[in-house]
Amino acid sequence: MSRRTAAGVALALVGAGLVAPALPGGKPPLAPPARLTAPDEANYMLHCMGCHLPDGSGAAGKVPSVRDSLVPLASSAAGRRYLVQVPGAAQSVLSNLELARVLNWMVRNLSARPVPRDLADFTEGEVAAYRSAPLLDVRAARARLVGDRRENP
């Protein structure tokens, strides 16, 4: 590789933020190391956070908070089915495995309630089975499962 090409590659890497420029004297910069977002958290950010917000609190009257409902719903077969079948989950572009992993991440990171040690993780097979049947009345299903009579989906 020529010096000119190497310099161009170095500038491109610095410009893209993939490499930090060296300080005078060849010392590395004193920036903290980058924290890469875990794939499950990144999928939540890309596919769920727009409606449910960073902390899962939702938007009153429009999008329900998942903070108090995740553990109770994930603790029953009917609740697990609901979590997979809500339109945002069932119709997402995530694979069955990715959706299972996002749901597991949500339960463990967004729940305001303690997660029981024996709570089973969502599996790819479980998501595939539940996802194939659409949920027709989201509000009624949620009200039936969590006793939520508000006008939240």
Phi and psi in radians as a Rosetta constraint file:
Dihedral C 1 N 2 CA 2 C 2 CIRCULARHARMONIC -1.290 0.35
Dihedral N 2 CA 2 C 2 N 3 CIRCULARHARMONIC 2.827 0.35
Dihedral C 2 N 3 CA 3 C 3 CIRCULARHARMONIC -1.097 0.35
Dihedral N 3 CA 3 C 3 N 4 CIRCULARHARMONIC -0.635 0.35
Dihedral C 3 N 4 CA 4 C 4 CIRCULARHARMONIC -1.147 0.35
Dihedral N 4 CA 4 C 4 N 5 CIRCULARHARMONIC -0.756 0.35
Dihedral C 4 N 5 CA 5 C 5 CIRCULARHARMONIC -1.139 0.35
Dihedral N 5 CA 5 C 5 N 6 CIRCULARHARMONIC -0.756 0.35
Dihedral C 5 N 6 CA 6 C 6 CIRCULARHARMONIC -1.071 0.35
Dihedral N 6 CA 6 C 6 N 7 CIRCULARHARMONIC -0.724 0.35
Dihedral C 6 N 7 CA 7 C 7 CIRCULARHARMONIC -1.140 0.35
Dihedral N 7 CA 7 C 7 N 8 CIRCULARHARMONIC -0.689 0.35
Dihedral C 7 N 8 CA 8 C 8 CIRCULARHARMONIC -1.127 0.35
Dihedral N 8 CA 8 C 8 N 9 CIRCULARHARMONIC -0.731 0.35
Dihedral C 8 N 9 CA 9 C 9 CIRCULARHARMONIC -1.121 0.35
Dihedral N 9 CA 9 C 9 N 10 CIRCULARHARMONIC -0.765 0.35
Dihedral C 9 N 10 CA 10 C 10 CIRCULARHARMONIC -1.069 0.35
Dihedral N 10 CA 10 C 10 N 11 CIRCULARHARMONIC -0.776 0.35
Dihedral C 10 N 11 CA 11 C 11 CIRCULARHARMONIC -1.102 0.35
Dihedral N 11 CA 11 C 11 N 12 CIRCULARHARMONIC -0.697 0.35
Dihedral C 11 N 12 CA 12 C 12 CIRCULARHARMONIC -1.127 0.35
Dihedral N 12 CA 12 C 12 N 13 CIRCULARHARMONIC -0.735 0.35
Dihedral C 12 N 13 CA 13 C 13 CIRCULARHARMONIC -1.135 0.35
Dihedral N 13 CA 13 C 13 N 14 CIRCULARHARMONIC -0.722 0.35
Dihedral C 13 N 14 CA 14 C 14 CIRCULARHARMONIC -1.143 0.35
Dihedral N 14 CA 14 C 14 N 15 CIRCULARHARMONIC -0.789 0.35
Dihedral C 14 N 15 CA 15 C 15 CIRCULARHARMONIC -1.094 0.35
Dihedral N 15 CA 15 C 15 N 16 CIRCULARHARMONIC -0.583 0.35
Dihedral C 15 N 16 CA 16 C 16 CIRCULARHARMONIC -1.428 0.35
Dihedral N 16 CA 16 C 16 N 17 CIRCULARHARMONIC -0.075 0.35
Dihedral C 16 N 17 CA 17 C 17 CIRCULARHARMONIC 1.370 0.35
Dihedral N 17 CA 17 C 17 N 18 CIRCULARHARMONIC 0.222 0.35
Dihedral C 17 N 18 CA 18 C 18 CIRCULARHARMONIC -1.478 0.35
Dihedral N 18 CA 18 C 18 N 19 CIRCULARHARMONIC -0.391 0.35
Dihedral C 18 N 19 CA 19 C 19 CIRCULARHARMONIC -2.430 0.35
Dihedral N 19 CA 19 C 19 N 20 CIRCULARHARMONIC 2.428 0.35
Dihedral C 19 N 20 CA 20 C 20 CIRCULARHARMONIC -1.560 0.35
Dihedral N 20 CA 20 C 20 N 21 CIRCULARHARMONIC 2.490 0.35
Dihedral C 20 N 21 CA 21 C 21 CIRCULARHARMONIC -1.206 0.35
Dihedral N 21 CA 21 C 21 N 22 CIRCULARHARMONIC 2.617 0.35
Dihedral C 21 N 22 CA 22 C 22 CIRCULARHARMONIC -1.365 0.35
Dihedral N 22 CA 22 C 22 N 23 CIRCULARHARMONIC 2.611 0.35
Dihedral C 22 N 23 CA 23 C 23 CIRCULARHARMONIC -1.387 0.35
Dihedral N 23 CA 23 C 23 N 24 CIRCULARHARMONIC 2.858 0.35
Dihedral C 23 N 24 CA 24 C 24 CIRCULARHARMONIC -0.948 0.35
Dihedral N 24 CA 24 C 24 N 25 CIRCULARHARMONIC 2.468 0.35
Dihedral C 24 N 25 CA 25 C 25 CIRCULARHARMONIC 1.567 0.35
Dihedral N 25 CA 25 C 25 N 26 CIRCULARHARMONIC 0.064 0.35
Dihedral C 25 N 26 CA 26 C 26 CIRCULARHARMONIC 1.382 0.35
Dihedral N 26 CA 26 C 26 N 27 CIRCULARHARMONIC 0.127 0.35
Dihedral C 26 N 27 CA 27 C 27 CIRCULARHARMONIC -1.367 0.35
Dihedral N 27 CA 27 C 27 N 28 CIRCULARHARMONIC 2.499 0.35
Dihedral C 27 N 28 CA 28 C 28 CIRCULARHARMONIC -1.252 0.35
Dihedral N 28 CA 28 C 28 N 29 CIRCULARHARMONIC 2.685 0.35
Dihedral C 28 N 29 CA 29 C 29 CIRCULARHARMONIC -1.148 0.35
Dihedral N 29 CA 29 C 29 N 30 CIRCULARHARMONIC 2.783 0.35
Dihedral C 29 N 30 CA 30 C 30 CIRCULARHARMONIC -1.658 0.35
Dihedral N 30 CA 30 C 30 N 31 CIRCULARHARMONIC 0.559 0.35
Dihedral C 30 N 31 CA 31 C 31 CIRCULARHARMONIC -1.392 0.35
Dihedral N 31 CA 31 C 31 N 32 CIRCULARHARMONIC 2.562 0.35
Dihedral C 31 N 32 CA 32 C 32 CIRCULARHARMONIC -1.178 0.35
Dihedral N 32 CA 32 C 32 N 33 CIRCULARHARMONIC 2.685 0.35
Dihedral C 32 N 33 CA 33 C 33 CIRCULARHARMONIC -1.129 0.35
Dihedral N 33 CA 33 C 33 N 34 CIRCULARHARMONIC 2.562 0.35
Dihedral C 33 N 34 CA 34 C 34 CIRCULARHARMONIC -1.186 0.35
Dihedral N 34 CA 34 C 34 N 35 CIRCULARHARMONIC 2.484 0.35
Dihedral C 34 N 35 CA 35 C 35 CIRCULARHARMONIC -1.765 0.35
Dihedral N 35 CA 35 C 35 N 36 CIRCULARHARMONIC 2.044 0.35
Dihedral C 35 N 36 CA 36 C 36 CIRCULARHARMONIC -1.446 0.35
Dihedral N 36 CA 36 C 36 N 37 CIRCULARHARMONIC 2.395 0.35
Dihedral C 36 N 37 CA 37 C 37 CIRCULARHARMONIC -1.352 0.35
Dihedral N 37 CA 37 C 37 N 38 CIRCULARHARMONIC 2.289 0.35
Dihedral C 37 N 38 CA 38 C 38 CIRCULARHARMONIC -1.082 0.35
Dihedral N 38 CA 38 C 38 N 39 CIRCULARHARMONIC 2.567 0.35
Dihedral C 38 N 39 CA 39 C 39 CIRCULARHARMONIC -0.976 0.35
Dihedral N 39 CA 39 C 39 N 40 CIRCULARHARMONIC -0.691 0.35
Dihedral C 39 N 40 CA 40 C 40 CIRCULARHARMONIC -1.180 0.35
Dihedral N 40 CA 40 C 40 N 41 CIRCULARHARMONIC -0.726 0.35
Dihedral C 40 N 41 CA 41 C 41 CIRCULARHARMONIC -1.151 0.35
Dihedral N 41 CA 41 C 41 N 42 CIRCULARHARMONIC -0.717 0.35
Dihedral C 41 N 42 CA 42 C 42 CIRCULARHARMONIC -1.080 0.35
Dihedral N 42 CA 42 C 42 N 43 CIRCULARHARMONIC -0.718 0.35
Dihedral C 42 N 43 CA 43 C 43 CIRCULARHARMONIC -1.137 0.35
Dihedral N 43 CA 43 C 43 N 44 CIRCULARHARMONIC -0.653 0.35
Dihedral C 43 N 44 CA 44 C 44 CIRCULARHARMONIC -1.061 0.35
Dihedral N 44 CA 44 C 44 N 45 CIRCULARHARMONIC -0.803 0.35
Dihedral C 44 N 45 CA 45 C 45 CIRCULARHARMONIC -1.058 0.35
Dihedral N 45 CA 45 C 45 N 46 CIRCULARHARMONIC -0.720 0.35
Dihedral C 45 N 46 CA 46 C 46 CIRCULARHARMONIC -1.390 0.35
Dihedral N 46 CA 46 C 46 N 47 CIRCULARHARMONIC -0.570 0.35
Dihedral C 46 N 47 CA 47 C 47 CIRCULARHARMONIC -2.021 0.35
Dihedral N 47 CA 47 C 47 N 48 CIRCULARHARMONIC -0.225 0.35
Dihedral C 47 N 48 CA 48 C 48 CIRCULARHARMONIC -2.224 0.35
Dihedral N 48 CA 48 C 48 N 49 CIRCULARHARMONIC -0.616 0.35
Dihedral C 48 N 49 CA 49 C 49 CIRCULARHARMONIC -1.115 0.35
Dihedral N 49 CA 49 C 49 N 50 CIRCULARHARMONIC -0.471 0.35
Dihedral C 49 N 50 CA 50 C 50 CIRCULARHARMONIC -1.009 0.35
Dihedral N 50 CA 50 C 50 N 51 CIRCULARHARMONIC -0.596 0.35
Dihedral C 50 N 51 CA 51 C 51 CIRCULARHARMONIC -1.780 0.35
Dihedral N 51 CA 51 C 51 N 52 CIRCULARHARMONIC -0.749 0.35
Dihedral C 51 N 52 CA 52 C 52 CIRCULARHARMONIC -1.512 0.35
Dihedral N 52 CA 52 C 52 N 53 CIRCULARHARMONIC -0.117 0.35
Dihedral C 52 N 53 CA 53 C 53 CIRCULARHARMONIC 1.234 0.35
Dihedral N 53 CA 53 C 53 N 54 CIRCULARHARMONIC 2.850 0.35
Dihedral C 53 N 54 CA 54 C 54 CIRCULARHARMONIC -0.998 0.35
Dihedral N 54 CA 54 C 54 N 55 CIRCULARHARMONIC -0.572 0.35
Dihedral C 54 N 55 CA 55 C 55 CIRCULARHARMONIC -1.770 0.35
Dihedral N 55 CA 55 C 55 N 56 CIRCULARHARMONIC 0.109 0.35
Dihedral C 55 N 56 CA 56 C 56 CIRCULARHARMONIC 1.403 0.35
Dihedral N 56 CA 56 C 56 N 57 CIRCULARHARMONIC 0.172 0.35
Dihedral C 56 N 57 CA 57 C 57 CIRCULARHARMONIC -1.364 0.35
Dihedral N 57 CA 57 C 57 N 58 CIRCULARHARMONIC -0.228 0.35
Dihedral C 57 N 58 CA 58 C 58 CIRCULARHARMONIC 1.184 0.35
Dihedral N 58 CA 58 C 58 N 59 CIRCULARHARMONIC -2.837 0.35
Dihedral C 58 N 59 CA 59 C 59 CIRCULARHARMONIC -2.278 0.35
Dihedral N 59 CA 59 C 59 N 60 CIRCULARHARMONIC 1.991 0.35
Dihedral C 59 N 60 CA 60 C 60 CIRCULARHARMONIC -0.838 0.35
Dihedral N 60 CA 60 C 60 N 61 CIRCULARHARMONIC 2.260 0.35
Dihedral C 60 N 61 CA 61 C 61 CIRCULARHARMONIC 1.428 0.35
Dihedral N 61 CA 61 C 61 N 62 CIRCULARHARMONIC -0.145 0.35
Dihedral C 61 N 62 CA 62 C 62 CIRCULARHARMONIC -2.218 0.35
Dihedral N 62 CA 62 C 62 N 63 CIRCULARHARMONIC -0.917 0.35
Dihedral C 62 N 63 CA 63 C 63 CIRCULARHARMONIC -2.236 0.35
Dihedral N 63 CA 63 C 63 N 64 CIRCULARHARMONIC 2.148 0.35
Dihedral C 63 N 64 CA 64 C 64 CIRCULARHARMONIC -1.230 0.35
Dihedral N 64 CA 64 C 64 N 65 CIRCULARHARMONIC 2.611 0.35
Dihedral C 64 N 65 CA 65 C 65 CIRCULARHARMONIC -1.200 0.35
Dihedral N 65 CA 65 C 65 N 66 CIRCULARHARMONIC 2.461 0.35
Dihedral C 65 N 66 CA 66 C 66 CIRCULARHARMONIC -1.762 0.35
Dihedral N 66 CA 66 C 66 N 67 CIRCULARHARMONIC -0.071 0.35
Dihedral C 66 N 67 CA 67 C 67 CIRCULARHARMONIC -1.044 0.35
Dihedral N 67 CA 67 C 67 N 68 CIRCULARHARMONIC -0.742 0.35
Dihedral C 67 N 68 CA 68 C 68 CIRCULARHARMONIC -1.685 0.35
Dihedral N 68 CA 68 C 68 N 69 CIRCULARHARMONIC -0.199 0.35
Dihedral C 68 N 69 CA 69 C 69 CIRCULARHARMONIC -1.800 0.35
Dihedral N 69 CA 69 C 69 N 70 CIRCULARHARMONIC -0.304 0.35
Dihedral C 69 N 70 CA 70 C 70 CIRCULARHARMONIC -1.045 0.35
Dihedral N 70 CA 70 C 70 N 71 CIRCULARHARMONIC -0.872 0.35
Dihedral C 70 N 71 CA 71 C 71 CIRCULARHARMONIC -1.132 0.35
Dihedral N 71 CA 71 C 71 N 72 CIRCULARHARMONIC -0.853 0.35
Dihedral C 71 N 72 CA 72 C 72 CIRCULARHARMONIC -1.045 0.35
Dihedral N 72 CA 72 C 72 N 73 CIRCULARHARMONIC -0.727 0.35
Dihedral C 72 N 73 CA 73 C 73 CIRCULARHARMONIC -1.177 0.35
Dihedral N 73 CA 73 C 73 N 74 CIRCULARHARMONIC -0.726 0.35
Dihedral C 73 N 74 CA 74 C 74 CIRCULARHARMONIC -1.259 0.35
Dihedral N 74 CA 74 C 74 N 75 CIRCULARHARMONIC -0.115 0.35
Dihedral C 74 N 75 CA 75 C 75 CIRCULARHARMONIC -1.622 0.35
Dihedral N 75 CA 75 C 75 N 76 CIRCULARHARMONIC -0.073 0.35
Dihedral C 75 N 76 CA 76 C 76 CIRCULARHARMONIC -2.305 0.35
Dihedral N 76 CA 76 C 76 N 77 CIRCULARHARMONIC 2.674 0.35
Dihedral C 76 N 77 CA 77 C 77 CIRCULARHARMONIC -1.062 0.35
Dihedral N 77 CA 77 C 77 N 78 CIRCULARHARMONIC -0.734 0.35
Dihedral C 77 N 78 CA 78 C 78 CIRCULARHARMONIC -1.146 0.35
Dihedral N 78 CA 78 C 78 N 79 CIRCULARHARMONIC -0.677 0.35
Dihedral C 78 N 79 CA 79 C 79 CIRCULARHARMONIC -1.186 0.35
Dihedral N 79 CA 79 C 79 N 80 CIRCULARHARMONIC -0.688 0.35
Dihedral C 79 N 80 CA 80 C 80 CIRCULARHARMONIC -1.127 0.35
Dihedral N 80 CA 80 C 80 N 81 CIRCULARHARMONIC -0.734 0.35
Dihedral C 80 N 81 CA 81 C 81 CIRCULARHARMONIC -1.045 0.35
Dihedral N 81 CA 81 C 81 N 82 CIRCULARHARMONIC -0.782 0.35
Dihedral C 81 N 82 CA 82 C 82 CIRCULARHARMONIC -1.026 0.35
Dihedral N 82 CA 82 C 82 N 83 CIRCULARHARMONIC -0.836 0.35
Dihedral C 82 N 83 CA 83 C 83 CIRCULARHARMONIC -1.052 0.35
Dihedral N 83 CA 83 C 83 N 84 CIRCULARHARMONIC -0.595 0.35
Dihedral C 83 N 84 CA 84 C 84 CIRCULARHARMONIC -1.370 0.35
Dihedral N 84 CA 84 C 84 N 85 CIRCULARHARMONIC -0.590 0.35
Dihedral C 84 N 85 CA 85 C 85 CIRCULARHARMONIC -1.543 0.35
Dihedral N 85 CA 85 C 85 N 86 CIRCULARHARMONIC -0.210 0.35
Dihedral C 85 N 86 CA 86 C 86 CIRCULARHARMONIC -1.003 0.35
Dihedral N 86 CA 86 C 86 N 87 CIRCULARHARMONIC 2.496 0.35
Dihedral C 86 N 87 CA 87 C 87 CIRCULARHARMONIC -0.911 0.35
Dihedral N 87 CA 87 C 87 N 88 CIRCULARHARMONIC -0.717 0.35
Dihedral C 87 N 88 CA 88 C 88 CIRCULARHARMONIC -1.076 0.35
Dihedral N 88 CA 88 C 88 N 89 CIRCULARHARMONIC -0.543 0.35
Dihedral C 88 N 89 CA 89 C 89 CIRCULARHARMONIC -1.503 0.35
Dihedral N 89 CA 89 C 89 N 90 CIRCULARHARMONIC -0.945 0.35
Dihedral C 89 N 90 CA 90 C 90 CIRCULARHARMONIC -1.076 0.35
Dihedral N 90 CA 90 C 90 N 91 CIRCULARHARMONIC -0.601 0.35
Dihedral C 90 N 91 CA 91 C 91 CIRCULARHARMONIC -1.721 0.35
Dihedral N 91 CA 91 C 91 N 92 CIRCULARHARMONIC 0.129 0.35
Dihedral C 91 N 92 CA 92 C 92 CIRCULARHARMONIC -1.254 0.35
Dihedral N 92 CA 92 C 92 N 93 CIRCULARHARMONIC 2.870 0.35
Dihedral C 92 N 93 CA 93 C 93 CIRCULARHARMONIC -1.436 0.35
Dihedral N 93 CA 93 C 93 N 94 CIRCULARHARMONIC -0.042 0.35
Dihedral C 93 N 94 CA 94 C 94 CIRCULARHARMONIC -1.160 0.35
Dihedral N 94 CA 94 C 94 N 95 CIRCULARHARMONIC 2.524 0.35
Dihedral C 94 N 95 CA 95 C 95 CIRCULARHARMONIC -1.204 0.35
Dihedral N 95 CA 95 C 95 N 96 CIRCULARHARMONIC 2.937 0.35
Dihedral C 95 N 96 CA 96 C 96 CIRCULARHARMONIC -1.047 0.35
Dihedral N 96 CA 96 C 96 N 97 CIRCULARHARMONIC -0.703 0.35
Dihedral C 96 N 97 CA 97 C 97 CIRCULARHARMONIC -1.159 0.35
Dihedral N 97 CA 97 C 97 N 98 CIRCULARHARMONIC -0.777 0.35
Dihedral C 97 N 98 CA 98 C 98 CIRCULARHARMONIC -1.084 0.35
Dihedral N 98 CA 98 C 98 N 99 CIRCULARHARMONIC -0.714 0.35
Dihedral C 98 N 99 CA 99 C 99 CIRCULARHARMONIC -1.143 0.35
Dihedral N 99 CA 99 C 99 N 100 CIRCULARHARMONIC -0.730 0.35
Dihedral C 99 N 100 CA 100 C 100 CIRCULARHARMONIC -1.020 0.35
Dihedral N 100 CA 100 C 100 N 101 CIRCULARHARMONIC -0.771 0.35
Dihedral C 100 N 101 CA 101 C 101 CIRCULARHARMONIC -1.182 0.35
Dihedral N 101 CA 101 C 101 N 102 CIRCULARHARMONIC -0.660 0.35
Dihedral C 101 N 102 CA 102 C 102 CIRCULARHARMONIC -1.144 0.35
Dihedral N 102 CA 102 C 102 N 103 CIRCULARHARMONIC -0.767 0.35
Dihedral C 102 N 103 CA 103 C 103 CIRCULARHARMONIC -1.062 0.35
Dihedral N 103 CA 103 C 103 N 104 CIRCULARHARMONIC -0.737 0.35
Dihedral C 103 N 104 CA 104 C 104 CIRCULARHARMONIC -1.100 0.35
Dihedral N 104 CA 104 C 104 N 105 CIRCULARHARMONIC -0.718 0.35
Dihedral C 104 N 105 CA 105 C 105 CIRCULARHARMONIC -1.104 0.35
Dihedral N 105 CA 105 C 105 N 106 CIRCULARHARMONIC -0.764 0.35
Dihedral C 105 N 106 CA 106 C 106 CIRCULARHARMONIC -1.061 0.35
Dihedral N 106 CA 106 C 106 N 107 CIRCULARHARMONIC -0.825 0.35
Dihedral C 106 N 107 CA 107 C 107 CIRCULARHARMONIC -1.013 0.35
Dihedral N 107 CA 107 C 107 N 108 CIRCULARHARMONIC -0.748 0.35
Dihedral C 107 N 108 CA 108 C 108 CIRCULARHARMONIC -1.447 0.35
Dihedral N 108 CA 108 C 108 N 109 CIRCULARHARMONIC -0.327 0.35
Dihedral C 108 N 109 CA 109 C 109 CIRCULARHARMONIC -2.047 0.35
Dihedral N 109 CA 109 C 109 N 110 CIRCULARHARMONIC -0.317 0.35
Dihedral C 109 N 110 CA 110 C 110 CIRCULARHARMONIC -1.964 0.35
Dihedral N 110 CA 110 C 110 N 111 CIRCULARHARMONIC -0.224 0.35
Dihedral C 110 N 111 CA 111 C 111 CIRCULARHARMONIC -1.203 0.35
Dihedral N 111 CA 111 C 111 N 112 CIRCULARHARMONIC 2.288 0.35
Dihedral C 111 N 112 CA 112 C 112 CIRCULARHARMONIC -1.395 0.35
Dihedral N 112 CA 112 C 112 N 113 CIRCULARHARMONIC -0.323 0.35
Dihedral C 112 N 113 CA 113 C 113 CIRCULARHARMONIC -1.652 0.35
Dihedral N 113 CA 113 C 113 N 114 CIRCULARHARMONIC 2.620 0.35
Dihedral C 113 N 114 CA 114 C 114 CIRCULARHARMONIC -1.094 0.35
Dihedral N 114 CA 114 C 114 N 115 CIRCULARHARMONIC 2.494 0.35
Dihedral C 114 N 115 CA 115 C 115 CIRCULARHARMONIC -1.615 0.35
Dihedral N 115 CA 115 C 115 N 116 CIRCULARHARMONIC 2.099 0.35
Dihedral C 115 N 116 CA 116 C 116 CIRCULARHARMONIC -1.050 0.35
Dihedral N 116 CA 116 C 116 N 117 CIRCULARHARMONIC 2.489 0.35
Dihedral C 116 N 117 CA 117 C 117 CIRCULARHARMONIC -1.033 0.35
Dihedral N 117 CA 117 C 117 N 118 CIRCULARHARMONIC -0.558 0.35
Dihedral C 117 N 118 CA 118 C 118 CIRCULARHARMONIC -1.607 0.35
Dihedral N 118 CA 118 C 118 N 119 CIRCULARHARMONIC 0.154 0.35
Dihedral C 118 N 119 CA 119 C 119 CIRCULARHARMONIC -1.175 0.35
Dihedral N 119 CA 119 C 119 N 120 CIRCULARHARMONIC 2.153 0.35
Dihedral C 119 N 120 CA 120 C 120 CIRCULARHARMONIC -1.266 0.35
Dihedral N 120 CA 120 C 120 N 121 CIRCULARHARMONIC 2.467 0.35
Dihedral C 120 N 121 CA 121 C 121 CIRCULARHARMONIC -1.260 0.35
Dihedral N 121 CA 121 C 121 N 122 CIRCULARHARMONIC 2.636 0.35
Dihedral C 121 N 122 CA 122 C 122 CIRCULARHARMONIC -1.189 0.35
Dihedral N 122 CA 122 C 122 N 123 CIRCULARHARMONIC 2.524 0.35
Dihedral C 122 N 123 CA 123 C 123 CIRCULARHARMONIC -2.051 0.35
Dihedral N 123 CA 123 C 123 N 124 CIRCULARHARMONIC 2.827 0.35
Dihedral C 123 N 124 CA 124 C 124 CIRCULARHARMONIC -1.033 0.35
Dihedral N 124 CA 124 C 124 N 125 CIRCULARHARMONIC -0.764 0.35
Dihedral C 124 N 125 CA 125 C 125 CIRCULARHARMONIC -1.126 0.35
Dihedral N 125 CA 125 C 125 N 126 CIRCULARHARMONIC -0.719 0.35
Dihedral C 125 N 126 CA 126 C 126 CIRCULARHARMONIC -1.088 0.35
Dihedral N 126 CA 126 C 126 N 127 CIRCULARHARMONIC -0.803 0.35
Dihedral C 126 N 127 CA 127 C 127 CIRCULARHARMONIC -1.081 0.35
Dihedral N 127 CA 127 C 127 N 128 CIRCULARHARMONIC -0.749 0.35
Dihedral C 127 N 128 CA 128 C 128 CIRCULARHARMONIC -1.057 0.35
Dihedral N 128 CA 128 C 128 N 129 CIRCULARHARMONIC -0.738 0.35
Dihedral C 128 N 129 CA 129 C 129 CIRCULARHARMONIC -1.164 0.35
Dihedral N 129 CA 129 C 129 N 130 CIRCULARHARMONIC -0.783 0.35
Dihedral C 129 N 130 CA 130 C 130 CIRCULARHARMONIC -1.314 0.35
Dihedral N 130 CA 130 C 130 N 131 CIRCULARHARMONIC -0.594 0.35
Dihedral C 130 N 131 CA 131 C 131 CIRCULARHARMONIC -1.196 0.35
Dihedral N 131 CA 131 C 131 N 132 CIRCULARHARMONIC -0.435 0.35
Dihedral C 131 N 132 CA 132 C 132 CIRCULARHARMONIC -1.249 0.35
Dihedral N 132 CA 132 C 132 N 133 CIRCULARHARMONIC -0.303 0.35
Dihedral C 132 N 133 CA 133 C 133 CIRCULARHARMONIC -1.930 0.35
Dihedral N 133 CA 133 C 133 N 134 CIRCULARHARMONIC 2.045 0.35
Dihedral C 133 N 134 CA 134 C 134 CIRCULARHARMONIC -1.220 0.35
Dihedral N 134 CA 134 C 134 N 135 CIRCULARHARMONIC 2.639 0.35
Dihedral C 134 N 135 CA 135 C 135 CIRCULARHARMONIC -1.578 0.35
Dihedral N 135 CA 135 C 135 N 136 CIRCULARHARMONIC 2.054 0.35
Dihedral C 135 N 136 CA 136 C 136 CIRCULARHARMONIC -1.484 0.35
Dihedral N 136 CA 136 C 136 N 137 CIRCULARHARMONIC -0.636 0.35
Dihedral C 136 N 137 CA 137 C 137 CIRCULARHARMONIC -2.230 0.35
Dihedral N 137 CA 137 C 137 N 138 CIRCULARHARMONIC 1.573 0.35
Dihedral C 137 N 138 CA 138 C 138 CIRCULARHARMONIC -1.076 0.35
Dihedral N 138 CA 138 C 138 N 139 CIRCULARHARMONIC -0.826 0.35
Dihedral C 138 N 139 CA 139 C 139 CIRCULARHARMONIC -1.054 0.35
Dihedral N 139 CA 139 C 139 N 140 CIRCULARHARMONIC -0.808 0.35
Dihedral C 139 N 140 CA 140 C 140 CIRCULARHARMONIC -1.140 0.35
Dihedral N 140 CA 140 C 140 N 141 CIRCULARHARMONIC -0.719 0.35
Dihedral C 140 N 141 CA 141 C 141 CIRCULARHARMONIC -1.109 0.35
Dihedral N 141 CA 141 C 141 N 142 CIRCULARHARMONIC -0.768 0.35
Dihedral C 141 N 142 CA 142 C 142 CIRCULARHARMONIC -1.118 0.35
Dihedral N 142 CA 142 C 142 N 143 CIRCULARHARMONIC -0.775 0.35
Dihedral C 142 N 143 CA 143 C 143 CIRCULARHARMONIC -1.054 0.35
Dihedral N 143 CA 143 C 143 N 144 CIRCULARHARMONIC -0.714 0.35
Dihedral C 143 N 144 CA 144 C 144 CIRCULARHARMONIC -1.147 0.35
Dihedral N 144 CA 144 C 144 N 145 CIRCULARHARMONIC -0.651 0.35
Dihedral C 144 N 145 CA 145 C 145 CIRCULARHARMONIC -1.474 0.35
Dihedral N 145 CA 145 C 145 N 146 CIRCULARHARMONIC -0.673 0.35
Dihedral C 145 N 146 CA 146 C 146 CIRCULARHARMONIC -2.059 0.35
Dihedral N 146 CA 146 C 146 N 147 CIRCULARHARMONIC 0.066 0.35
Dihedral C 146 N 147 CA 147 C 147 CIRCULARHARMONIC 1.207 0.35
Dihedral N 147 CA 147 C 147 N 148 CIRCULARHARMONIC 0.386 0.35
Dihedral C 147 N 148 CA 148 C 148 CIRCULARHARMONIC -1.544 0.35
Dihedral N 148 CA 148 C 148 N 149 CIRCULARHARMONIC 1.894 0.35
Dihedral C 148 N 149 CA 149 C 149 CIRCULARHARMONIC -1.683 0.35
Dihedral N 149 CA 149 C 149 N 150 CIRCULARHARMONIC 0.051 0.35
Dihedral C 149 N 150 CA 150 C 150 CIRCULARHARMONIC -1.251 0.35
Dihedral N 150 CA 150 C 150 N 151 CIRCULARHARMONIC 3.018 0.35
Dihedral C 150 N 151 CA 151 C 151 CIRCULARHARMONIC -1.538 0.35
Dihedral N 151 CA 151 C 151 N 152 CIRCULARHARMONIC 0.801 0.35
Dihedral C 151 N 152 CA 152 C 152 CIRCULARHARMONIC -1.800 0.35
Dihedral N 152 CA 152 C 152 N 153 CIRCULARHARMONIC 2.443 0.35
